[in-house]
Amino acid sequence: MDKKEAIRQYKRTVQPMGIYQIKNRVNGKIFIGSAKHLQGRLNREKFQLENNLHSNKGMQKDFIDHGADAFSFEILDSLEPKTEENYDYSEDLKMLEQMWLEKLQPYDEKGYNKKVES
């Protein structure tokens, strides 16, 4: 296989996608999120927290106060790739994330997520 074909094949490869959780092991608060590229998103979340750049100010403050060792990053659920080549996973991820939000209720004293008014 030549280099161009290898690059084409890589671009067609569906990355692991699904739902992730960031947990503060000191106070038990959690953050639930979804991503089309889970490992990349988890790396981004860690980078932003470590560099005081995270948009979630409550989680950022706790990260500073308790330190990196107080937080765990884990994958809760994943989506299976479809056989359809250009399938848009956005709605599937949104529904799966909503299910996890309803199940875990990571709001207020239980978490870092913000309730979205419908």
Contacts in CASP RR format, 6 or more apart in sequence:
PFRMAT RR
TARGET T0000
AUTHOR 0000-0000-0000
METHOD contacts of the structure
MODEL  1
MDKKEAIRQYKRTVQPMGIYQIKNRVNGKIFIGSAKHLQGRLNREKFQLE
NNLHSNKGMQKDFIDHGADAFSFEILDSLEPKTEENYDYSEDLKMLEQMW
LEKLQPYDEKGYNKKVES
1 9 0 8 1.000
12 85 0 8 1.000
14 81 0 8 1.000
15 36 0 8 1.000
15 37 0 8 1.000
15 38 0 8 1.000
15 39 0 8 1.000
16 37 0 8 1.000
16 38 0 8 1.000
16 39 0 8 1.000
16 75 0 8 1.000
16 78 0 8 1.000
17 34 0 8 1.000
17 35 0 8 1.000
17 36 0 8 1.000
17 37 0 8 1.000
17 38 0 8 1.000
17 78 0 8 1.000
17 79 0 8 1.000
17 89 0 8 1.000
17 93 0 8 1.000
18 34 0 8 1.000
18 35 0 8 1.000
18 36 0 8 1.000
18 38 0 8 1.000
18 75 0 8 1.000
18 76 0 8 1.000
18 77 0 8 1.000
18 78 0 8 1.000
18 79 0 8 1.000
18 93 0 8 1.000
18 96 0 8 1.000
18 97 0 8 1.000
19 32 0 8 1.000
19 33 0 8 1.000
19 34 0 8 1.000
19 75 0 8 1.000
19 76 0 8 1.000
19 77 0 8 1.000
19 78 0 8 1.000
19 93 0 8 1.000
19 96 0 8 1.000
19 97 0 8 1.000
19 100 0 8 1.000
20 32 0 8 1.000
20 33 0 8 1.000
20 34 0 8 1.000
20 35 0 8 1.000
20 38 0 8 1.000
20 41 0 8 1.000
20 42 0 8 1.000
20 45 0 8 1.000
20 73 0 8 1.000
20 74 0 8 1.000
20 75 0 8 1.000
20 76 0 8 1.000
21 30 0 8 1.000
21 31 0 8 1.000
21 32 0 8 1.000
21 33 0 8 1.000
21 72 0 8 1.000
21 73 0 8 1.000
21 74 0 8 1.000
21 75 0 8 1.000
21 76 0 8 1.000
21 104 0 8 1.000
22 30 0 8 1.000
22 31 0 8 1.000
22 45 0 8 1.000
22 59 0 8 1.000
22 71 0 8 1.000
22 72 0 8 1.000
22 73 0 8 1.000
22 112 0 8 1.000
23 29 0 8 1.000
23 30 0 8 1.000
23 31 0 8 1.000
23 71 0 8 1.000
23 72 0 8 1.000
23 74 0 8 1.000
24 30 0 8 1.000
24 59 0 8 1.000
24 62 0 8 1.000
24 63 0 8 1.000
24 66 0 8 1.000
24 70 0 8 1.000
24 71 0 8 1.000
25 70 0 8 1.000
25 71 0 8 1.000
25 72 0 8 1.000
26 62 0 8 1.000
26 66 0 8 1.000
26 70 0 8 1.000
27 62 0 8 1.000
27 66 0 8 1.000
28 110 0 8 1.000
28 111 0 8 1.000
29 59 0 8 1.000
29 62 0 8 1.000
29 106 0 8 1.000
29 109 0 8 1.000
29 110 0 8 1.000
29 111 0 8 1.000
29 112 0 8 1.000
30 104 0 8 1.000
30 106 0 8 1.000
30 110 0 8 1.000
30 111 0 8 1.000
30 112 0 8 1.000
31 56 0 8 1.000
31 59 0 8 1.000
31 106 0 8 1.000
31 111 0 8 1.000
31 112 0 8 1.000
31 113 0 8 1.000
32 76 0 8 1.000
32 97 0 8 1.000
32 100 0 8 1.000
32 101 0 8 1.000
32 104 0 8 1.000
32 106 0 8 1.000
32 113 0 8 1.000
33 41 0 8 1.000
33 97 0 8 1.000
33 100 0 8 1.000
33 113 0 8 1.000
34 93 0 8 1.000
34 94 0 8 1.000
34 96 0 8 1.000
34 97 0 8 1.000
35 41 0 8 1.000
35 42 0 8 1.000
35 93 0 8 1.000
36 89 0 8 1.000
36 90 0 8 1.000
36 93 0 8 1.000
38 75 0 8 1.000
38 78 0 8 1.000
42 73 0 8 1.000
42 75 0 8 1.000
45 54 0 8 1.000
45 73 0 8 1.000
46 68 0 8 1.000
46 73 0 8 1.000
47 53 0 8 1.000
48 54 0 8 1.000
48 55 0 8 1.000
49 59 0 8 1.000
49 60 0 8 1.000
49 63 0 8 1.000
49 68 0 8 1.000
49 71 0 8 1.000
50 63 0 8 1.000
50 68 0 8 1.000
52 60 0 8 1.000
52 64 0 8 1.000
54 60 0 8 1.000
54 63 0 8 1.000
56 112 0 8 1.000
58 112 0 8 1.000
59 112 0 8 1.000
62 70 0 8 1.000
63 70 0 8 1.000
63 71 0 8 1.000
76 100 0 8 1.000
77 96 0 8 1.000
77 100 0 8 1.000
79 89 0 8 1.000
79 92 0 8 1.000
79 93 0 8 1.000
79 96 0 8 1.000
82 89 0 8 1.000
101 113 0 8 1.000
104 110 0 8 1.000
106 112 0 8 1.000
106 113 0 8 1.000
107 113 0 8 1.000
107 114 0 8 1.000
107 115 0 8 1.000
END
